[in-house]
Amino acid sequence: MDSTTGSVRPEPVEGQAPKPFWNPYLGGAALGLVLLTAYMVMGKGLGASGASFRLGVAALSVFAPGHAATAPGLKSVAATPFDDWLVFEVLGVVLGGLVGAYTSGRLKLEVLRGPAISAGARIAMALGGGLLMGFAAKLARGCTSGQALSGGAMLSAGSWAFMMMVFAGGYAFAWTVRRAWR
């Protein structure tokens, strides 16, 4: 952790200074403008779980088209997985990530990790956490980004309470894995 900015920086490559990440305040302001634009243009907020579900059903349709076409809850999505604008929003997130990495000079294949954890363990932890979050989003019928961004922007008390608990849980769990980053 950089003591001057409070940000996590990767270890420098021998002979090179590490390139900084985007300023988090500018990134947050840009995300707020994207959310505002989404409300103005689409009349809806941001979220990702609906898009990942639709893309998952589209992939299932390739490998098991009979199941995807007849399973309850999948039938309508399997017929037209790309009719929801959130699918294109998530594709835009991927494109935005590529633009952000390119403009920061970080567009390369790397695994950001602490010195006490291997790249394989870091990838396994990221995949495990992502699967757990995806499963929880499906159970909750919505994702963290939808709650935090869209619900928070609408000043929903439930969204604010939810996000406070997400941060509390994140800080509590970070304590258990802190050694991997030191």
Secondary structure as UniProt FT lines:
FT   TURN            3..5
FT   TURN            14..15
FT   HELIX           24..42
FT   HELIX           49..63
FT   HELIX           65..70
FT   TURN            72..74
FT   HELIX           75..79
FT   TURN            81..82
FT   HELIX           85..103
FT   TURN            104..105
FT   TURN            115..116
FT   HELIX           119..140
FT   HELIX           144..145
FT   HELIX           146..151
FT   HELIX           152..153
FT   TURN            154..155
FT   HELIX           157..177
FT   HELIX           178..181
//
